[in-house]
Amino acid sequence: MNTLARSAPAASRAPYRSVLFDLDGTLADTAPDLAEALNRMRRRRAMAALPLEQLRPMASHGARGLLQVGLGAQPQDPDWSSLREEFLANYEASICVLTRPFDGIESLLRELRRRAIPWGIVTNKLARYTDALLSRLDLGAPPGCVVSGDTTARAKPAPDPLLHAAAALRIDPAGCLYVGDDLRDVQAALAAGMDAAAAAYGYGGPQASRDWGAQHVLDHPGELLRLL
């Protein structure tokens, strides 16, 4: 078990002067379109589609997690590359059909803009898909920066993407809160010298989120406002 998952959270440095967000499972519910990309592969192989409820917890893990659950595929398999490319092609073709912002996100981001609080997006999603999704998805307000999984040499849980975003926004990491729905989001935030908020409403689930060592746990996006 990861030791960070068992550690007690450090003292909170709220109120925060800036916020960074993960994308999938934190700002946007992308699971329905990701699940459909996988189920299209299953149907092509005469396999029954899997229910969204079964696939939703793996949505933050992208192609790797979904292909493992849906087809039993592993990165070391000889056909892994072709399966991953098929999945990503399916997803790109229908990247924002059923995807929507989580309830409360649009009003939250509009309030951040009203208060002139800098905010941005840091995701492990490759830029090709991040840009395509954000061009179609109305979040309520535009981010000050977008850092994707291939923007820096190392993706989360390394701190590099969060520090890159802080530099782009010209903010102090110590005064920034990072919000995400996966353990690696908390790991990246703490490694970058930021406080972390676990999005319990996202794909990690309310129980797991409370064991990650984040300074805060959010059951709804609107709860973030009390920390600013």
N, C-alpha and C positions, 0 to 999 in steps of 0.2 A: 504493500500500500504506500502511496506517496506520502512522505512525511508532512508536506505542506497541507494535505487534506486533513490532517489530525491537529494541526497547530492552532492555537488560539489567535484570534485577530489582534493586530496591534491597535493602539488607541487611534480613534478617528481624528483627522485633521479638519473636519468640517467647521465652518462653511467653506465650500470650494469655489474657486474663481473660474474654473473651466471644466468641461466634461468631454470625455471620449467614449464612444460606443462601439461595441461589436455590431455586426450587421445581422447575420442569420440567427434567429432565435432571440434577438435582443431588440432591434429596431423593427425588423420585418419577419413575418411568419412565412418563410419560404418553403416550409416542409411540403405543402401540397404539390407544388411544381416539381420539387426534387423527387418526391415519391412517384409522381406520374412518369418522370424520366426513367426510373427504375422499372416500374410496372409495364412500361412499353417494351422494355427488354424481356421481361418475363412472358408477356403475351406472345412475342415473336418466337419464343421457345416453347410455346404451348403450355405455359405454366400459369396458374391462377394468379391474379393480382393480389397483392398483400394489402391489408387495411392500413389506412393512414395512421391509425393509433399505434400500430406496431412499428412503423417506420419513423414516426415523428422524433423519438428520442435520439435517432442517429443522424438527424438532419444537420446538426452542427459539425459532424465529422465528414460531410461531403461525400465524394465518390467512394473513398475508401470504406467508410462505415456502411454506406447503403449497399454497395456491391457485396460486402461481406455478409450482411444480413439477408439480402435478397437473392444472391446467387451463390453464396458460399465461396466467393472469390477472394484470394489473398494476393498481395503485391508480388510475392515470389512465384506465383503461378505463371506458366509460359504464355498464357493468353491474357494476362492482366492488362497490358497496354491497350490491346484492341478493345477489351471490355470497357476500360476507363474512357477511351475515346468515344465509344458508342454512347455511353451514359452522358458524357459531356455534350455531345452533339444533340442528343435528345433534349437535354436541359436548355441548351442555348436556343433551340428552335422554339421553345415555349417558356421563356425565362420569367415572364411576369403575367401569367394568365390567371392564376389563383392566388398569387402572393399579395399580401396586404400588410400595411403597418399594424403592429399590435395595438389593441385598444388603448387609447391614451397617449400614444406616441406623437401624433400630429399636434395635439394641443400642448404637450410638453415642449416640443421643439419650437413651436411658435412663441411660447413663453420665454424660452432661452433667448430667442432673437429679440423679444421685447425688452428683456433685461440686459441686452448686449453682453451675454455670457458666451465666450468662444466655445464652440463644440465641433467635433469632427468624428469621422468613422475610421476605425482600424479593424480590418477583417483579414482572415486567412484566405478568403475567396480570391482567386486570380483576377487581376485587373480587367481582363477581357470580359469576365462575367460580372464583376462588380459594376463596371461602367455601363454595361448593357442593362443591368437591372435598375440602376439608379436613374438612367435616362427615361425609364418607363414608370417608375414608382414615385408617387407624390408623398413625401414624408411630412409635408406641412411647412418646411423651411429648408433652405439649402445648407449643407455642411460647410464649415470653414476649410476643411481639408478631407481628403479620402486617401487612406493608406491601405493597399491591398496586399495579398499574400506574397506577391512577387515584387513589391516595391523596394524592399530591403533584402539584404543577403540572407537573413534569417527571419522566419515567420514566428508568430507566437507558438510556444510560450517564451521565446526569447524576448527581451525588452526592446529590441531594435525598432520594430514598427511603431511602438508607443512613443519612443524618444524621437523618432522621425516626425511623428505627428505634432509633438510638443514644439519642436523646432519650427515646423511649418506654421503653426499658430502663434509662435513667439510667446509661449507660456512657460511657466515654471512647473516641471513635473510634480514638485512637492505640493502644489496647490491644485492639482488636477485629480479628478475622480474618473476611473475607468469602469464602465458597466458592461458586463458580459454574462453569458449563460453557460459557460463551460469552465472547468477547473483551470485549463491553460490560460484563460483570460485573467483569472486571479493571479496565477503564477507570473504572467507577463507584467501585470500592473505592479506587483510588489517588487519584481526585479528592476522595474523602471523607476522606483522610488515614488510611485503613485499609490493612493488608496484605491481599493477595489470595492465594487458593489456587485453582488451576485444577483442576476435577474432570475428570480425564482419562478416567474411566469413563463420563462423560456423553456428550451428543450432539456436542460439539465434537471428540471423538476424541483419542487419546493423542498424536498427532504435532502437531496444531495447538495443543493446549493448552500445549505447551512453548515456543511462540513468542510468547506474549502478554505477557510481562514480569511475570508473577506471581512473588511470592516463593517460592511452593511449588506443586508439582504432586502431586495425589493420584491414585494408581492404584486406590485402594480407600478407601471412607469411613473405615474403621478406622484408616488412617494418620494421621488428624487428631489422634488422642489423644496422639501423641508431641509435638505442638506446644503442648499445653496445660499 
